[in-house]
Amino acid sequence: MVNDIMAYVFGKTFGKTSLIKLSPNKTWEGFIGGGISTIVFAVIITGYLSNFHSITCPMNEVIIMPFKKIQCERP
């Protein structure tokens, strides 16, 4: 989602060089801008999500119980 949106924004803002003849509205600037934006977003969102214990809790076995509270030791 981030890649598509940012590729569109960068392509419309800075796009001059056509990427492929099959789709003339796609540009190298949009392709590169979308890729870099995706990497930046991934780094930011993983830093944010790593603060949640339920995401970083290591599980030793798979238990399929939808409402069971996660039990694990904090380091």
N, CA, C and O atoms as a Maestro MAE file, in Angstrom:
{
 s_m_m2io_version
 :::
 2.0.0
}

f_m_ct {
 s_m_title
 :::
 protein
 m_atom[300] {
  # First column is atom index #
  i_m_mmod_type
  r_m_x_coord
  r_m_y_coord
  r_m_z_coord
  i_m_residue_number
  s_m_chain_name
  s_m_pdb_residue_name
  s_m_pdb_atom_name
  i_m_atomic_number
  :::
  1 25 0.824 -1.162 0.000 1 A "MET " " N  " 7
  2 3 0.000 0.000 0.000 1 A "MET " " CA " 6
  3 2 0.886 1.250 0.000 1 A "MET " " C  " 6
  4 15 0.678 2.175 -0.785 1 A "MET " " O  " 8
  5 25 1.874 1.259 0.893 2 A "VAL " " N  " 7
  6 3 2.789 2.405 0.962 2 A "VAL " " CA " 6
  7 2 3.539 2.540 -0.357 2 A "VAL " " C  " 6
  8 15 3.716 3.647 -0.866 2 A "VAL " " O  " 8
  9 25 3.974 1.423 -0.905 3 A "ASN " " N  " 7
  10 3 4.720 1.461 -2.159 3 A "ASN " " CA " 6
  11 2 3.880 2.043 -3.284 3 A "ASN " " C  " 6
  12 15 4.351 2.905 -4.026 3 A "ASN " " O  " 8
  13 25 2.641 1.581 -3.420 4 A "ASP " " N  " 7
  14 3 1.779 2.083 -4.497 4 A "ASP " " CA " 6
  15 2 1.484 3.577 -4.351 4 A "ASP " " C  " 6
  16 15 1.563 4.335 -5.318 4 A "ASP " " O  " 8
  17 25 1.144 3.983 -3.134 5 A "ILE " " N  " 7
  18 3 0.798 5.395 -2.907 5 A "ILE " " CA " 6
  19 2 2.002 6.299 -3.149 5 A "ILE " " C  " 6
  20 15 1.894 7.313 -3.838 5 A "ILE " " O  " 8
  21 25 3.143 5.931 -2.584 6 A "MET " " N  " 7
  22 3 4.324 6.779 -2.718 6 A "MET " " CA " 6
  23 2 4.892 6.753 -4.137 6 A "MET " " C  " 6
  24 15 5.435 7.757 -4.599 6 A "MET " " O  " 8
  25 25 4.775 5.625 -4.833 7 A "ALA " " N  " 7
  26 3 5.202 5.590 -6.239 7 A "ALA " " CA " 6
  27 2 4.345 6.538 -7.065 7 A "ALA " " C  " 6
  28 15 4.855 7.227 -7.948 7 A "ALA " " O  " 8
  29 25 3.051 6.576 -6.784 8 A "TYR " " N  " 7
  30 3 2.156 7.495 -7.481 8 A "TYR " " CA " 6
  31 2 2.536 8.948 -7.186 8 A "TYR " " C  " 6
  32 15 2.621 9.770 -8.098 8 A "TYR " " O  " 8
  33 25 2.765 9.262 -5.891 9 A "VAL " " N  " 7
  34 3 3.110 10.632 -5.495 9 A "VAL " " CA " 6
  35 2 4.430 11.062 -6.130 9 A "VAL " " C  " 6
  36 15 4.514 12.145 -6.709 9 A "VAL " " O  " 8
  37 25 5.455 10.225 -6.028 10 A "PHE " " N  " 7
  38 3 6.756 10.577 -6.607 10 A "PHE " " CA " 6
  39 2 6.678 10.645 -8.131 10 A "PHE " " C  " 6
  40 15 7.285 11.517 -8.754 10 A "PHE " " O  " 8
  41 25 5.930 9.720 -8.722 11 A "GLY " " N  " 7
  42 3 5.793 9.731 -10.179 11 A "GLY " " CA " 6
  43 2 5.106 10.980 -10.686 11 A "GLY " " C  " 6
  44 15 5.540 11.567 -11.677 11 A "GLY " " O  " 8
  45 25 4.030 11.397 -10.016 12 A "LYS " " N  " 7
  46 3 3.316 12.602 -10.433 12 A "LYS " " CA " 6
  47 2 4.120 13.868 -10.146 12 A "LYS " " C  " 6
  48 15 4.051 14.835 -10.905 12 A "LYS " " O  " 8
  49 25 4.880 13.863 -9.055 13 A "THR " " N  " 7
  50 3 5.637 15.049 -8.662 13 A "THR " " CA " 6
  51 2 6.929 15.212 -9.466 13 A "THR " " C  " 6
  52 15 7.212 16.291 -9.986 13 A "THR " " O  " 8
  53 25 7.708 14.135 -9.563 14 A "PHE " " N  " 7
  54 3 9.037 14.228 -10.172 14 A "PHE " " CA " 6
  55 2 9.179 13.453 -11.480 14 A "PHE " " C  " 6
  56 15 10.217 13.545 -12.135 14 A "PHE " " O  " 8
  57 25 8.160 12.696 -11.872 15 A "GLY " " N  " 7
  58 3 8.278 11.770 -12.995 15 A "GLY " " CA " 6
  59 2 8.483 12.408 -14.353 15 A "GLY " " C  " 6
  60 15 7.679 13.230 -14.794 15 A "GLY " " O  " 8
  61 25 9.563 12.025 -15.010 16 A "LYS " " N  " 7
  62 3 9.856 12.488 -16.366 16 A "LYS " " CA " 6
  63 2 10.312 11.326 -17.255 16 A "LYS " " C  " 6
  64 15 10.067 11.334 -18.461 16 A "LYS " " O  " 8
  65 25 10.974 10.331 -16.662 17 A "THR " " N  " 7
  66 3 11.568 9.241 -17.420 17 A "THR " " CA " 6
  67 2 10.634 8.031 -17.419 17 A "THR " " C  " 6
  68 15 10.362 7.465 -16.360 17 A "THR " " O  " 8
  69 25 10.145 7.631 -18.579 18 A "SER " " N  " 7
  70 3 9.232 6.495 -18.690 18 A "SER " " CA " 6
  71 2 9.929 5.203 -18.285 18 A "SER " " C  " 6
  72 15 11.082 4.964 -18.645 18 A "SER " " O  " 8
  73 25 9.211 4.372 -17.530 19 A "LEU " " N  " 7
  74 3 9.779 3.116 -17.049 19 A "LEU " " CA " 6
  75 2 9.607 2.000 -18.072 19 A "LEU " " C  " 6
  76 15 10.539 1.238 -18.328 19 A "LEU " " O  " 8
  77 25 8.406 1.901 -18.659 20 A "ILE " " N  " 7
  78 3 8.114 0.826 -19.595 20 A "ILE " " CA " 6
  79 2 7.088 1.332 -20.622 20 A "ILE " " C  " 6
  80 15 6.182 2.092 -20.278 20 A "ILE " " O  " 8
  81 25 7.234 0.916 -21.849 21 A "LYS " " N  " 7
  82 3 6.334 1.389 -22.900 21 A "LYS " " CA " 6
  83 2 4.927 0.813 -22.756 21 A "LYS " " C  " 6
  84 15 3.957 1.424 -23.206 21 A "LYS " " O  " 8
  85 25 4.812 -0.349 -22.136 22 A "LEU " " N  " 7
  86 3 3.518 -0.982 -21.945 22 A "LEU " " CA " 6
  87 2 2.605 -0.136 -21.064 22 A "LEU " " C  " 6
  88 15 1.392 -0.106 -21.269 22 A "LEU " " O  " 8
  89 25 3.189 0.552 -20.085 23 A "SER " " N  " 7
  90 3 2.426 1.434 -19.195 23 A "SER " " CA " 6
  91 2 3.127 2.790 -19.172 23 A "SER " " C  " 6
  92 15 4.021 3.002 -18.353 23 A "SER " " O  " 8
  93 25 2.740 3.710 -20.051 24 A "PRO " " N  " 7
  94 3 3.476 4.968 -20.215 24 A "PRO " " CA " 6
  95 2 3.418 5.908 -19.006 24 A "PRO " " C  " 6
  96 15 4.237 6.822 -18.920 24 A "PRO " " O  " 8
  97 25 2.486 5.718 -18.075 25 A "ASN " " N  " 7
  98 3 2.403 6.605 -16.915 25 A "ASN " " CA " 6
  99 2 3.336 6.207 -15.782 25 A "ASN " " C  " 6
  100 15 3.482 6.952 -14.813 25 A "ASN " " O  " 8
  101 25 3.976 5.035 -15.891 26 A "LYS " " N  " 7
  102 3 4.928 4.613 -14.862 26 A "LYS " " CA " 6
  103 2 6.294 5.225 -15.168 26 A "LYS " " C  " 6
  104 15 6.758 5.211 -16.308 26 A "LYS " " O  " 8
  105 25 6.934 5.767 -14.110 27 A "THR " " N  " 7
  106 3 8.225 6.426 -14.300 27 A "THR " " CA " 6
  107 2 9.275 5.834 -13.381 27 A "THR " " C  " 6
  108 15 8.958 5.221 -12.361 27 A "THR " " O  " 8
  109 25 10.532 6.027 -13.756 28 A "TRP " " N  " 7
  110 3 11.648 5.592 -12.909 28 A "TRP " " CA " 6
  111 2 11.633 6.342 -11.581 28 A "TRP " " C  " 6
  112 15 11.945 5.763 -10.541 28 A "TRP " " O  " 8
  113 25 11.280 7.600 -11.607 29 A "GLU " " N  " 7
  114 3 11.247 8.400 -10.381 29 A "GLU " " CA " 6
  115 2 10.208 7.851 -9.400 29 A "GLU " " C  " 6
  116 15 10.451 7.801 -8.195 29 A "GLU " " O  " 8
  117 25 9.061 7.444 -9.919 30 A "GLY " " N  " 7
  118 3 8.039 6.840 -9.076 30 A "GLY " " CA " 6
  119 2 8.470 5.495 -8.538 30 A "GLY " " C  " 6
  120 15 8.227 5.178 -7.373 30 A "GLY " " O  " 8
  121 25 9.109 4.700 -9.383 31 A "PHE " " N  " 7
  122 3 9.599 3.380 -8.980 31 A "PHE " " CA " 6
  123 2 10.624 3.500 -7.855 31 A "PHE " " C  " 6
  124 15 10.524 2.797 -6.850 31 A "PHE " " O  " 8
  125 25 11.594 4.373 -8.015 32 A "ILE " " N  " 7
  126 3 12.648 4.551 -7.003 32 A "ILE " " CA " 6
  127 2 12.088 5.200 -5.740 32 A "ILE " " C  " 6
  128 15 12.404 4.770 -4.631 32 A "ILE " " O  " 8
  129 25 11.259 6.230 -5.901 33 A "GLY " " N  " 7
  130 3 10.663 6.893 -4.743 33 A "GLY " " CA " 6
  131 2 9.782 5.957 -3.940 33 A "GLY " " C  " 6
  132 15 9.806 5.991 -2.710 33 A "GLY " " O  " 8
  133 25 8.999 5.118 -4.617 34 A "GLY " " N  " 7
  134 3 8.159 4.140 -3.935 34 A "GLY " " CA " 6
  135 2 8.978 3.114 -3.177 34 A "GLY " " C  " 6
  136 15 8.631 2.742 -2.056 34 A "GLY " " O  " 8
  137 25 10.058 2.656 -3.781 35 A "GLY " " N  " 7
  138 3 10.922 1.672 -3.127 35 A "GLY " " CA " 6
  139 2 11.599 2.219 -1.884 35 A "GLY " " C  " 6
  140 15 11.612 1.566 -0.841 35 A "GLY " " O  " 8
  141 25 12.159 3.410 -1.988 36 A "ILE " " N  " 7
  142 3 12.826 4.031 -0.835 36 A "ILE " " CA " 6
  143 2 11.819 4.344 0.267 36 A "ILE " " C  " 6
  144 15 12.113 4.142 1.445 36 A "ILE " " O  " 8
  145 25 10.641 4.832 -0.098 37 A "SER " " N  " 7
  146 3 9.613 5.130 0.897 37 A "SER " " CA " 6
  147 2 9.158 3.871 1.619 37 A "SER " " C  " 6
  148 15 8.892 3.909 2.821 37 A "SER " " O  " 8
  149 25 9.067 2.761 0.904 38 A "THR " " N  " 7
  150 3 8.670 1.496 1.520 38 A "THR " " CA " 6
  151 2 9.703 1.047 2.546 38 A "THR " " C  " 6
  152 15 9.340 0.584 3.627 38 A "THR " " O  " 8
  153 25 10.971 1.177 2.222 39 A "ILE " " N  " 7
  154 3 12.030 0.792 3.160 39 A "ILE " " CA " 6
  155 2 11.999 1.680 4.399 39 A "ILE " " C  " 6
  156 15 12.104 1.178 5.518 39 A "ILE " " O  " 8
  157 25 11.856 2.981 4.218 40 A "VAL " " N  " 7
  158 3 11.791 3.914 5.351 40 A "VAL " " CA " 6
  159 2 10.580 3.605 6.232 40 A "VAL " " C  " 6
  160 15 10.697 3.575 7.457 40 A "VAL " " O  " 8
  161 25 9.421 3.375 5.614 41 A "PHE " " N  " 7
  162 3 8.221 3.047 6.378 41 A "PHE " " CA " 6
  163 2 8.399 1.745 7.155 41 A "PHE " " C  " 6
  164 15 7.985 1.652 8.310 41 A "PHE " " O  " 8
  165 25 9.013 0.740 6.529 42 A "ALA " " N  " 7
  166 3 9.222 -0.550 7.193 42 A "ALA " " CA " 6
  167 2 10.106 -0.393 8.425 42 A "ALA " " C  " 6
  168 15 9.828 -0.999 9.460 42 A "ALA " " O  " 8
  169 25 11.159 0.404 8.334 43 A "VAL " " N  " 7
  170 3 12.054 0.619 9.474 43 A "VAL " " CA " 6
  171 2 11.302 1.326 10.605 43 A "VAL " " C  " 6
  172 15 11.444 0.954 11.770 43 A "VAL " " O  " 8
  173 25 10.516 2.326 10.273 44 A "ILE " " N  " 7
  174 3 9.769 3.079 11.293 44 A "ILE " " CA " 6
  175 2 8.709 2.207 11.948 44 A "ILE " " C  " 6
  176 15 8.598 2.197 13.174 44 A "ILE " " O  " 8
  177 25 7.932 1.478 11.166 45 A "ILE " " N  " 7
  178 3 6.840 0.686 11.730 45 A "ILE " " CA " 6
  179 2 7.361 -0.497 12.539 45 A "ILE " " C  " 6
  180 15 6.742 -0.863 13.537 45 A "ILE " " O  " 8
  181 25 8.473 -1.106 12.146 46 A "THR " " N  " 7
  182 3 9.018 -2.202 12.944 46 A "THR " " CA " 6
  183 2 9.574 -1.687 14.268 46 A "THR " " C  " 6
  184 15 9.479 -2.370 15.288 46 A "THR " " O  " 8
  185 25 10.154 -0.489 14.260 47 A "GLY " " N  " 7
  186 3 10.604 0.112 15.518 47 A "GLY " " CA " 6
  187 2 9.445 0.361 16.464 47 A "GLY " " C  " 6
  188 15 9.570 0.159 17.672 47 A "GLY " " O  " 8
  189 25 8.326 0.796 15.924 48 A "TYR " " N  " 7
  190 3 7.126 1.044 16.735 48 A "TYR " " CA " 6
  191 2 6.527 -0.264 17.237 48 A "TYR " " C  " 6
  192 15 6.201 -0.380 18.419 48 A "TYR " " O  " 8
  193 25 6.380 -1.245 16.359 49 A "LEU " " N  " 7
  194 3 5.752 -2.506 16.741 49 A "LEU " " CA " 6
  195 2 6.605 -3.332 17.695 49 A "LEU " " C  " 6
  196 15 6.069 -4.158 18.433 49 A "LEU " " O  " 8
  197 25 7.908 -3.130 17.697 50 A "SER " " N  " 7
  198 3 8.766 -3.899 18.601 50 A "SER " " CA " 6
  199 2 8.562 -3.513 20.062 50 A "SER " " C  " 6
  200 15 9.065 -4.204 20.948 50 A "SER " " O  " 8
  201 25 7.843 -2.433 20.337 51 A "ASN " " N  " 7
  202 3 7.541 -2.041 21.712 51 A "ASN " " CA " 6
  203 2 6.397 -2.854 22.314 51 A "ASN " " C  " 6
  204 15 6.187 -2.799 23.525 51 A "ASN " " O  " 8
  205 25 5.655 -3.603 21.505 52 A "PHE " " N  " 7
  206 3 4.532 -4.386 21.988 52 A "PHE " " CA " 6
  207 2 4.985 -5.788 22.355 52 A "PHE " " C  " 6
  208 15 5.534 -6.513 21.525 52 A "PHE " " O  " 8
  209 25 4.752 -6.162 23.604 53 A "HIS " " N  " 7
  210 3 5.209 -7.445 24.126 53 A "HIS " " CA " 6
  211 2 4.573 -8.618 23.382 53 A "HIS " " C  " 6
  212 15 5.234 -9.633 23.164 53 A "HIS " " O  " 8
  213 25 3.325 -8.501 22.995 54 A "SER " " N  " 7
  214 3 2.655 -9.614 22.322 54 A "SER " " CA " 6
  215 2 3.246 -9.901 20.947 54 A "SER " " C  " 6
  216 15 3.058 -10.996 20.417 54 A "SER " " O  " 8
  217 25 3.943 -8.961 20.371 55 A "ILE " " N  " 7
  218 3 4.563 -9.167 19.060 55 A "ILE " " CA " 6
  219 2 5.964 -9.751 19.200 55 A "ILE " " C  " 6
  220 15 6.386 -10.549 18.363 55 A "ILE " " O  " 8
  221 25 6.685 -9.365 20.242 56 A "THR " " N  " 7
  222 3 8.060 -9.820 20.397 56 A "THR " " CA " 6
  223 2 8.201 -11.026 21.303 56 A "THR " " C  " 6
  224 15 9.315 -11.508 21.508 56 A "THR " " O  " 8
  225 25 7.110 -11.525 21.851 57 A "CYS " " N  " 7
  226 3 7.135 -12.682 22.752 57 A "CYS " " CA " 6
  227 2 7.440 -13.947 21.955 57 A "CYS " " C  " 6
  228 15 6.693 -14.283 21.037 57 A "CYS " " O  " 8
  229 25 8.524 -14.657 22.287 58 A "PRO " " N  " 7
  230 3 8.821 -15.892 21.559 58 A "PRO " " CA " 6
  231 2 7.881 -17.015 21.997 58 A "PRO " " C  " 6
  232 15 7.649 -17.205 23.191 58 A "PRO " " O  " 8
  233 25 7.356 -17.738 21.053 59 A "MET " " N  " 7
  234 3 6.463 -18.864 21.345 59 A "MET " " CA " 6
  235 2 7.212 -20.165 21.078 59 A "MET " " C  " 6
  236 15 7.830 -20.327 20.026 59 A "MET " " O  " 8
  237 25 7.155 -21.086 22.030 60 A "ASN " " N  " 7
  238 3 7.837 -22.370 21.887 60 A "ASN " " CA " 6
  239 2 6.973 -23.412 21.190 60 A "ASN " " C  " 6
  240 15 7.491 -24.385 20.642 60 A "ASN " " O  " 8
  241 25 5.656 -23.211 21.207 61 A "GLU " " N  " 7
  242 3 4.745 -24.132 20.546 61 A "GLU " " CA " 6
  243 2 3.574 -23.348 19.971 61 A "GLU " " C  " 6
  244 15 3.266 -22.244 20.418 61 A "GLU " " O  " 8
  245 25 2.938 -23.931 18.988 62 A "VAL " " N  " 7
  246 3 1.795 -23.289 18.362 62 A "VAL " " CA " 6
  247 2 0.525 -23.792 19.043 62 A "VAL " " C  " 6
  248 15 0.250 -24.992 19.054 62 A "VAL " " O  " 8
  249 25 -0.244 -22.866 19.608 63 A "ILE " " N  " 7
  250 3 -1.499 -23.205 20.266 63 A "ILE " " CA " 6
  251 2 -2.601 -22.421 19.556 63 A "ILE " " C  " 6
  252 15 -2.542 -21.195 19.468 63 A "ILE " " O  " 8
  253 25 -3.586 -23.126 19.060 64 A "ILE " " N  " 7
  254 3 -4.668 -22.461 18.335 64 A "ILE " " CA " 6
  255 2 -5.844 -22.280 19.296 64 A "ILE " " C  " 6
  256 15 -6.777 -23.082 19.321 64 A "ILE " " O  " 8
  257 25 -5.775 -21.225 20.069 65 A "MET " " N  " 7
  258 3 -6.842 -20.844 20.995 65 A "MET " " CA " 6
  259 2 -6.982 -19.338 20.867 65 A "MET " " C  " 6
  260 15 -6.148 -18.604 21.397 65 A "MET " " O  " 8
  261 25 -8.007 -18.856 20.182 66 A "PRO " " N  " 7
  262 3 -8.080 -17.451 19.807 66 A "PRO " " CA " 6
  263 2 -8.082 -16.440 20.949 66 A "PRO " " C  " 6
  264 15 -7.561 -15.339 20.772 66 A "PRO " " O  " 8
  265 25 -8.641 -16.762 22.101 67 A "PHE " " N  " 7
  266 3 -8.740 -15.764 23.165 67 A "PHE " " CA " 6
  267 2 -7.835 -16.068 24.352 67 A "PHE " " C  " 6
  268 15 -7.986 -15.467 25.415 67 A "PHE " " O  " 8
  269 25 -6.910 -16.979 24.183 68 A "LYS " " N  " 7
  270 3 -5.990 -17.317 25.263 68 A "LYS " " CA " 6
  271 2 -4.928 -16.236 25.375 68 A "LYS " " C  " 6
  272 15 -4.334 -15.833 24.375 68 A "LYS " " O  " 8
  273 25 -4.692 -15.770 26.592 69 A "LYS " " N  " 7
  274 3 -3.688 -14.734 26.820 69 A "LYS " " CA " 6
  275 2 -2.291 -15.295 26.622 69 A "LYS " " C  " 6
  276 15 -2.012 -16.427 27.017 69 A "LYS " " O  " 8
  277 25 -1.425 -14.521 26.020 70 A "ILE " " N  " 7
  278 3 -0.053 -14.944 25.763 70 A "ILE " " CA " 6
  279 2 0.737 -14.912 27.062 70 A "ILE " " C  " 6
  280 15 0.752 -13.904 27.768 70 A "ILE " " O  " 8
  281 25 1.383 -16.010 27.365 71 A "GLN " " N  " 7
  282 3 2.214 -16.098 28.564 71 A "GLN " " CA " 6
  283 2 3.666 -16.315 28.144 71 A "GLN " " C  " 6
  284 15 3.998 -17.323 27.521 71 A "GLN " " O  " 8
  285 25 4.505 -15.381 28.483 72 A "CYS " " N  " 7
  286 3 5.938 -15.577 28.240 72 A "CYS " " CA " 6
  287 2 6.714 -14.693 29.228 72 A "CYS " " C  " 6
  288 15 6.191 -13.716 29.763 72 A "CYS " " O  " 8
  289 25 7.957 -15.066 29.444 73 A "GLU " " N  " 7
  290 3 8.782 -14.344 30.401 73 A "GLU " " CA " 6
  291 2 9.424 -13.149 29.724 73 A "GLU " " C  " 6
  292 15 9.837 -13.216 28.566 73 A "GLU " " O  " 8
  293 25 9.499 -12.077 30.451 74 A "ARG " " N  " 7
  294 3 10.191 -10.893 29.933 74 A "ARG " " CA " 6
  295 2 11.675 -11.003 30.255 74 A "ARG " " C  " 6
  296 15 12.049 -11.418 31.352 74 A "ARG " " O  " 8
  297 25 12.513 -10.632 29.299 75 A "PRO " " N  " 7
  298 3 13.959 -10.719 29.564 75 A "PRO " " CA " 6
  299 2 14.417 -9.669 30.554 75 A "PRO " " C  " 6
  300 15 15.602 -9.606 30.884 75 A "PRO " " O  " 8
  :::
 }
 m_bond[299] {
  # First column is bond index #
  i_m_from
  i_m_to
  i_m_order
  :::
  1 1 2 1
  2 2 3 1
  3 3 4 2
  4 3 5 1
  5 5 6 1
  6 6 7 1
  7 7 8 2
  8 7 9 1
  9 9 10 1
  10 10 11 1
  11 11 12 2
  12 11 13 1
  13 13 14 1
  14 14 15 1
  15 15 16 2
  16 15 17 1
  17 17 18 1
  18 18 19 1
  19 19 20 2
  20 19 21 1
  21 21 22 1
  22 22 23 1
  23 23 24 2
  24 23 25 1
  25 25 26 1
  26 26 27 1
  27 27 28 2
  28 27 29 1
  29 29 30 1
  30 30 31 1
  31 31 32 2
  32 31 33 1
  33 33 34 1
  34 34 35 1
  35 35 36 2
  36 35 37 1
  37 37 38 1
  38 38 39 1
  39 39 40 2
  40 39 41 1
  41 41 42 1
  42 42 43 1
  43 43 44 2
  44 43 45 1
  45 45 46 1
  46 46 47 1
  47 47 48 2
  48 47 49 1
  49 49 50 1
  50 50 51 1
  51 51 52 2
  52 51 53 1
  53 53 54 1
  54 54 55 1
  55 55 56 2
  56 55 57 1
  57 57 58 1
  58 58 59 1
  59 59 60 2
  60 59 61 1
  61 61 62 1
  62 62 63 1
  63 63 64 2
  64 63 65 1
  65 65 66 1
  66 66 67 1
  67 67 68 2
  68 67 69 1
  69 69 70 1
  70 70 71 1
  71 71 72 2
  72 71 73 1
  73 73 74 1
  74 74 75 1
  75 75 76 2
  76 75 77 1
  77 77 78 1
  78 78 79 1
  79 79 80 2
  80 79 81 1
  81 81 82 1
  82 82 83 1
  83 83 84 2
  84 83 85 1
  85 85 86 1
  86 86 87 1
  87 87 88 2
  88 87 89 1
  89 89 90 1
  90 90 91 1
  91 91 92 2
  92 91 93 1
  93 93 94 1
  94 94 95 1
  95 95 96 2
  96 95 97 1
  97 97 98 1
  98 98 99 1
  99 99 100 2
  100 99 101 1
  101 101 102 1
  102 102 103 1
  103 103 104 2
  104 103 105 1
  105 105 106 1
  106 106 107 1
  107 107 108 2
  108 107 109 1
  109 109 110 1
  110 110 111 1
  111 111 112 2
  112 111 113 1
  113 113 114 1
  114 114 115 1
  115 115 116 2
  116 115 117 1
  117 117 118 1
  118 118 119 1
  119 119 120 2
  120 119 121 1
  121 121 122 1
  122 122 123 1
  123 123 124 2
  124 123 125 1
  125 125 126 1
  126 126 127 1
  127 127 128 2
  128 127 129 1
  129 129 130 1
  130 130 131 1
  131 131 132 2
  132 131 133 1
  133 133 134 1
  134 134 135 1
  135 135 136 2
  136 135 137 1
  137 137 138 1
  138 138 139 1
  139 139 140 2
  140 139 141 1
  141 141 142 1
  142 142 143 1
  143 143 144 2
  144 143 145 1
  145 145 146 1
  146 146 147 1
  147 147 148 2
  148 147 149 1
  149 149 150 1
  150 150 151 1
  151 151 152 2
  152 151 153 1
  153 153 154 1
  154 154 155 1
  155 155 156 2
  156 155 157 1
  157 157 158 1
  158 158 159 1
  159 159 160 2
  160 159 161 1
  161 161 162 1
  162 162 163 1
  163 163 164 2
  164 163 165 1
  165 165 166 1
  166 166 167 1
  167 167 168 2
  168 167 169 1
  169 169 170 1
  170 170 171 1
  171 171 172 2
  172 171 173 1
  173 173 174 1
  174 174 175 1
  175 175 176 2
  176 175 177 1
  177 177 178 1
  178 178 179 1
  179 179 180 2
  180 179 181 1
  181 181 182 1
  182 182 183 1
  183 183 184 2
  184 183 185 1
  185 185 186 1
  186 186 187 1
  187 187 188 2
  188 187 189 1
  189 189 190 1
  190 190 191 1
  191 191 192 2
  192 191 193 1
  193 193 194 1
  194 194 195 1
  195 195 196 2
  196 195 197 1
  197 197 198 1
  198 198 199 1
  199 199 200 2
  200 199 201 1
  201 201 202 1
  202 202 203 1
  203 203 204 2
  204 203 205 1
  205 205 206 1
  206 206 207 1
  207 207 208 2
  208 207 209 1
  209 209 210 1
  210 210 211 1
  211 211 212 2
  212 211 213 1
  213 213 214 1
  214 214 215 1
  215 215 216 2
  216 215 217 1
  217 217 218 1
  218 218 219 1
  219 219 220 2
  220 219 221 1
  221 221 222 1
  222 222 223 1
  223 223 224 2
  224 223 225 1
  225 225 226 1
  226 226 227 1
  227 227 228 2
  228 227 229 1
  229 229 230 1
  230 230 231 1
  231 231 232 2
  232 231 233 1
  233 233 234 1
  234 234 235 1
  235 235 236 2
  236 235 237 1
  237 237 238 1
  238 238 239 1
  239 239 240 2
  240 239 241 1
  241 241 242 1
  242 242 243 1
  243 243 244 2
  244 243 245 1
  245 245 246 1
  246 246 247 1
  247 247 248 2
  248 247 249 1
  249 249 250 1
  250 250 251 1
  251 251 252 2
  252 251 253 1
  253 253 254 1
  254 254 255 1
  255 255 256 2
  256 255 257 1
  257 257 258 1
  258 258 259 1
  259 259 260 2
  260 259 261 1
  261 261 262 1
  262 262 263 1
  263 263 264 2
  264 263 265 1
  265 265 266 1
  266 266 267 1
  267 267 268 2
  268 267 269 1
  269 269 270 1
  270 270 271 1
  271 271 272 2
  272 271 273 1
  273 273 274 1
  274 274 275 1
  275 275 276 2
  276 275 277 1
  277 277 278 1
  278 278 279 1
  279 279 280 2
  280 279 281 1
  281 281 282 1
  282 282 283 1
  283 283 284 2
  284 283 285 1
  285 285 286 1
  286 286 287 1
  287 287 288 2
  288 287 289 1
  289 289 290 1
  290 290 291 1
  291 291 292 2
  292 291 293 1
  293 293 294 1
  294 294 295 1
  295 295 296 2
  296 295 297 1
  297 297 298 1
  298 298 299 1
  299 299 300 2
  :::
 }
}
